[in-house]
Amino acid sequence: MKAALSGSKEVREDYGKLQFRRAGFVDIRVTKSSVRRALKIVDILIKRLEHDGLKVQIANRERGHYESYRQETYVTDDRERVQITVAEKTYRRDNPNWTPEKQYSVDRYHYHPGGILTLALDEDSHSGLSCRYRWSDARGHHIEEHIDKAVESIHQALKSKHDHRIKAEEKKRRELEHQRLRTEAQRQDNEETGRLEQLRRWEHAWSECERLRAFVARWEQVVEAEHGQIESGSSHDAWRRWAYLDHFRDERELICSPPCSGLTQTKP
């Protein structure tokens, strides 16, 4: 806090407020007249949080489109984190010396301190905390009076975020498991479809083989009825060998494959 106070002269001012987070200090955005008070509020809050076993850290924020560097102040229980911010409301009025021709050399607006400070949790993330996340000066009361409530809300926010993360991780795990089961079921369906298609091809080949074998057997009967026993080496014997040995070769290999290994082959 002393470092932030001593370095306040070098802190960049934006919209009438000193932006301490852009100088690597705690996330305070107030006018010069409110710097000491804002630092004291954050100092009290940090001491209370550390007394409860929580840690307060300053972490880099991802670079945005309009700013190259800024840091934010977080409370963490080593599992989740909640951002804390102290900001002041300011008022602006038009600068009578501003003209379009002077837009790069003269500020368009004058900003005036509002004197109203706000302590907020997750100010920039809009995380939708279920607990109270904002306290402001109002009606004779100051945010210093709400430090205890702010600490309580921070505890609730950390627990809520942890529970939400656990539920989200469990939901993701279930979705991944369901996806794995769907993928496995689809793989088994594809495999079963392939087996059925292969079975149909085997059945068709088997039926064709049996039909042709029956045809050749009938042919033998007709030939032997007309010409007698088919002699070895004759033209009829050569055709018969061609029909059995060559034409049925692929069918014979198919019939002898594993799914049909238990079937009895009909030998020529």
Backbone torsions as a table, in degrees:
resi	resn	phi	psi	omega
1	MET	NA	-40.2	178.6
2	LYS	-62.8	-38.1	179.2
3	ALA	-65.2	-40.1	179.7
4	ALA	-66.0	-40.2	-179.5
5	LEU	-67.3	-44.7	-178.9
6	SER	-68.5	-26.9	-178.8
7	GLY	-95.8	7.1	-176.2
8	SER	-62.4	-26.6	179.8
9	LYS	-66.9	-22.9	-179.4
10	GLU	-99.4	-0.2	-179.4
11	VAL	-77.1	135.2	-177.5
12	ARG	-70.8	139.4	178.3
13	GLU	-101.8	135.0	-179.5
14	ASP	-142.8	129.7	-175.8
15	TYR	53.7	35.9	177.1
16	GLY	80.0	3.1	-177.7
17	LYS	-117.8	145.5	172.7
18	LEU	-79.9	123.0	-176.5
19	GLN	-97.6	83.6	-176.0
20	PHE	-62.4	-31.2	-177.9
21	ARG	-64.0	-24.8	-179.9
22	ARG	-82.8	-5.2	176.8
23	ALA	-109.2	9.3	177.5
24	GLY	87.6	10.9	179.4
25	PHE	-102.1	-173.1	179.4
26	VAL	-62.4	158.6	-174.4
27	ASP	-79.9	85.4	177.7
28	ILE	-122.4	132.8	-179.0
29	ARG	-132.6	85.2	-175.4
30	VAL	-137.3	167.7	176.1
31	THR	-77.9	167.5	-176.4
32	LYS	-58.2	-36.1	-176.7
33	SER	-70.4	-15.4	-176.9
34	SER	-109.7	4.9	-174.8
35	VAL	-60.3	-49.7	-176.4
36	ARG	-61.9	-43.8	-179.4
37	ARG	-64.7	-44.4	-178.7
38	ALA	-63.1	-41.5	178.5
39	LEU	-64.5	-38.7	179.2
40	LYS	-65.5	-40.0	178.5
41	ILE	-61.7	-46.7	-179.3
42	VAL	-65.9	-37.7	179.3
43	ASP	-62.5	-46.3	178.3
44	ILE	-61.5	-43.5	-178.6
45	LEU	-63.4	-43.4	-178.9
46	ILE	-64.3	-43.1	179.4
47	LYS	-62.0	-39.7	178.1
48	ARG	-65.1	-43.1	-179.2
49	LEU	-65.9	-43.4	179.1
50	GLU	-65.8	-33.4	176.6
51	HIS	-63.5	-30.6	178.5
52	ASP	-85.5	5.6	177.5
53	GLY	88.6	8.4	178.0
54	LEU	-92.9	163.5	-179.7
55	LYS	-117.9	143.6	175.6
56	VAL	-114.3	124.8	-175.7
57	GLN	-130.9	156.0	173.7
58	ILE	-110.1	122.1	-174.4
59	ALA	-125.9	150.0	177.4
60	ASN	-69.5	143.1	175.1
61	ARG	-103.1	149.0	178.2
62	GLU	-59.7	144.1	-177.6
63	ARG	-65.3	135.2	177.3
64	GLY	-97.2	-177.4	-176.7
65	HIS	-72.8	-36.1	-174.6
66	TYR	-103.0	-0.4	179.6
67	GLU	-143.3	139.1	-174.8
68	SER	-94.2	-15.6	-175.4
69	TYR	-157.9	134.3	170.4
70	ARG	-167.9	153.4	179.7
71	GLN	-124.2	154.8	-179.6
72	GLU	-130.3	155.6	-176.5
73	THR	-99.9	128.3	-177.0
74	TYR	-126.0	147.3	169.3
75	VAL	-103.5	133.6	-177.8
76	THR	-138.0	149.9	173.4
77	ASP	-110.2	22.9	-177.4
78	ASP	72.9	6.6	175.2
79	ARG	-124.0	-53.5	179.3
80	GLU	-123.0	174.7	177.8
81	ARG	-146.0	150.2	179.7
82	VAL	-129.5	128.3	-179.9
83	GLN	-77.9	140.7	175.1
84	ILE	-121.7	140.5	-177.9
85	THR	-142.7	140.0	170.4
86	VAL	-118.4	120.4	-177.1
87	ALA	-132.0	157.8	179.6
88	GLU	-118.4	140.4	175.7
89	LYS	-79.7	132.6	178.1
90	THR	-120.9	162.6	177.7
91	TYR	-119.1	150.0	-179.2
92	ARG	-127.9	154.2	172.6
93	ARG	-141.3	158.0	-178.6
94	ASP	-65.5	142.8	175.9
95	ASN	-87.5	115.2	-177.2
96	PRO	-64.2	-18.7	-179.5
97	ASN	-86.6	-3.3	-177.0
98	TRP	-84.3	138.3	173.3
99	THR	-140.4	158.6	177.5
100	PRO	-54.4	-33.0	-179.6
101	GLU	-71.2	-22.6	-178.0
102	LYS	-106.1	16.0	-173.2
103	GLN	-62.0	-21.2	179.8
104	TYR	-97.0	-4.6	-178.2
105	SER	-122.8	-16.4	-178.6
106	VAL	-127.5	133.7	177.9
107	ASP	-66.1	138.5	-178.9
108	ARG	-73.5	-31.2	-176.6
109	TYR	-125.8	154.1	168.5
110	HIS	-104.6	132.9	179.6
111	TYR	-107.5	139.1	-177.6
112	HIS	-123.3	140.3	179.9
113	PRO	-60.8	140.8	176.2
114	GLY	-96.5	-21.3	179.5
115	GLY	73.9	0.4	-179.6
116	ILE	-102.7	114.9	-179.3
117	LEU	-97.9	150.5	178.8
118	THR	-132.0	131.1	172.4
119	LEU	-101.9	123.1	-175.3
120	ALA	-131.0	148.3	174.9
121	LEU	-105.1	135.0	-179.2
122	ASP	50.1	51.4	-175.2
123	GLU	-58.2	-41.9	-173.5
124	ASP	-98.0	-11.3	-173.5
125	SER	-91.1	-22.7	-178.8
126	HIS	52.0	51.5	-174.6
127	SER	-80.4	-6.3	177.9
128	GLY	70.0	50.2	180.0
129	LEU	-64.3	141.5	-179.9
130	SER	-78.4	-21.3	179.3
131	CYS	-91.5	171.6	176.9
132	ARG	-66.0	138.8	-175.0
133	TYR	-133.5	12.9	-179.4
134	ARG	-149.7	135.1	176.4
135	TRP	-135.8	133.5	-177.6
136	SER	-132.4	156.0	172.4
137	ASP	-63.9	132.4	178.9
138	ALA	-167.0	139.4	172.3
139	ARG	52.3	49.0	176.6
140	GLY	79.2	2.8	178.4
141	HIS	-110.1	150.4	-179.8
142	HIS	-121.8	158.2	-175.7
143	ILE	-66.6	-16.9	176.0
144	GLU	-59.6	-26.9	-179.5
145	GLU	-74.4	-13.5	-174.7
146	HIS	-109.4	15.8	-178.7
147	ILE	-58.5	-45.1	-179.3
148	ASP	-60.7	-43.6	178.9
149	LYS	-65.2	-36.6	178.6
150	ALA	-65.5	-42.0	177.9
151	VAL	-62.4	-42.6	178.3
152	GLU	-61.9	-42.4	179.1
153	SER	-65.3	-36.0	178.5
154	ILE	-64.0	-42.8	175.9
155	HIS	-59.6	-45.0	-179.9
156	GLN	-64.6	-40.5	-179.3
157	ALA	-64.9	-41.5	178.5
158	LEU	-63.1	-44.1	178.5
159	LYS	-65.0	-43.0	-180.0
160	SER	-61.9	-42.7	179.2
161	LYS	-65.3	-39.8	179.4
162	HIS	-64.6	-46.0	179.0
163	ASP	-61.3	-41.8	179.8
164	HIS	-63.6	-41.4	-179.6
165	ARG	-65.8	-41.9	178.7
166	ILE	-61.5	-43.8	178.2
167	LYS	-63.6	-40.9	179.5
168	ALA	-64.7	-41.9	178.5
169	GLU	-65.7	-39.6	178.5
170	GLU	-66.4	-40.4	177.4
171	LYS	-62.5	-42.8	179.0
172	LYS	-64.9	-39.1	178.8
173	ARG	-62.7	-43.1	178.6
174	ARG	-64.1	-40.0	179.6
175	GLU	-64.5	-41.1	178.1
176	LEU	-64.8	-39.5	178.3
177	GLU	-66.1	-42.1	177.0
178	HIS	-62.6	-40.5	178.1
179	GLN	-64.0	-40.0	178.9
180	ARG	-64.1	-42.7	179.4
181	LEU	-65.3	-39.7	177.5
182	ARG	-64.5	-40.5	179.1
183	THR	-64.9	-42.4	179.1
184	GLU	-65.5	-41.7	178.4
185	ALA	-62.9	-40.5	178.1
186	GLN	-65.2	-39.1	178.4
187	ARG	-63.1	-43.6	179.2
188	GLN	-65.4	-38.7	176.8
189	ASP	-62.8	-43.8	179.2
190	ASN	-63.5	-41.0	179.7
191	GLU	-65.2	-41.9	179.1
192	GLU	-66.1	-39.3	177.4
193	THR	-62.3	-42.1	177.6
194	GLY	-62.7	-40.0	179.0
195	ARG	-65.0	-41.4	179.2
196	LEU	-64.8	-41.5	178.2
197	GLU	-63.9	-41.0	178.2
198	GLN	-65.9	-38.9	178.0
199	LEU	-61.8	-40.7	178.3
200	ARG	-64.2	-38.6	177.6
201	ARG	-64.9	-41.7	177.8
202	TRP	-63.2	-42.9	179.8
203	GLU	-62.0	-41.5	179.7
204	HIS	-65.2	-44.4	179.9
205	ALA	-64.5	-40.7	178.8
206	TRP	-61.2	-47.0	-179.7
207	SER	-62.8	-41.1	178.7
208	GLU	-65.1	-40.2	179.0
209	CYS	-64.0	-44.8	179.1
210	GLU	-64.0	-37.9	179.5
211	ARG	-65.7	-43.9	179.3
212	LEU	-68.7	-37.5	178.7
213	ARG	-64.0	-40.0	177.0
214	ALA	-64.0	-38.4	178.6
215	PHE	-63.2	-45.9	-179.3
216	VAL	-64.9	-39.9	178.6
217	ALA	-62.3	-42.2	178.2
218	ARG	-65.4	-37.4	177.6
219	TRP	-60.7	-42.8	177.9
220	GLU	-59.0	-43.1	-179.7
221	GLN	-60.9	-44.0	-178.9
222	VAL	-65.3	-44.9	-178.6
223	VAL	-64.0	-45.1	-179.3
224	GLU	-67.7	-31.3	177.2
225	ALA	-67.5	-32.6	-177.7
226	GLU	-91.9	-35.3	-172.2
227	HIS	-121.3	-0.7	-178.7
228	GLY	85.9	-171.1	-177.5
229	GLN	-55.0	133.7	178.1
230	ILE	-73.1	120.0	-176.8
231	GLU	-84.4	145.8	178.2
232	SER	-64.4	134.3	178.6
233	GLY	91.5	-8.2	179.7
234	SER	-76.0	168.7	178.9
235	SER	-63.9	-36.0	177.1
236	HIS	-65.4	-38.8	179.4
237	ASP	-66.6	-38.5	178.9
238	ALA	-63.9	-41.8	-180.0
239	TRP	-67.0	-39.5	179.3
240	ARG	-62.4	-42.4	177.9
241	ARG	-63.1	-41.3	178.4
242	TRP	-60.8	-43.9	-178.1
243	ALA	-63.5	-44.6	-177.0
244	TYR	-78.7	-45.4	-171.8
245	LEU	-82.4	-38.5	-175.7
246	ASP	-95.8	-50.4	-174.0
247	HIS	-68.7	-32.7	-177.6
248	PHE	-95.1	8.2	-175.7
249	ARG	-62.5	-49.8	-179.3
250	ASP	-64.9	-39.6	179.6
251	GLU	-65.2	-37.6	-179.4
252	ARG	-66.1	-40.5	177.5
253	GLU	-65.3	-39.7	178.4
254	LEU	-63.4	-43.7	-178.6
255	ILE	-65.6	-30.7	-178.3
256	CYS	-86.2	1.8	180.0
257	SER	-70.2	162.1	-171.3
258	PRO	-49.8	-45.4	-177.1
259	PRO	-63.0	-22.6	-178.4
260	CYS	-112.0	16.3	-174.2
261	SER	-64.8	-23.1	-178.9
262	GLY	-84.1	-5.3	-178.7
263	LEU	-82.2	148.9	178.5
264	THR	-90.1	127.0	-180.0
265	GLN	-81.1	148.8	174.2
266	THR	-97.0	111.8	-176.1
267	LYS	-85.0	144.2	177.2
268	PRO	-68.9	NA	NA
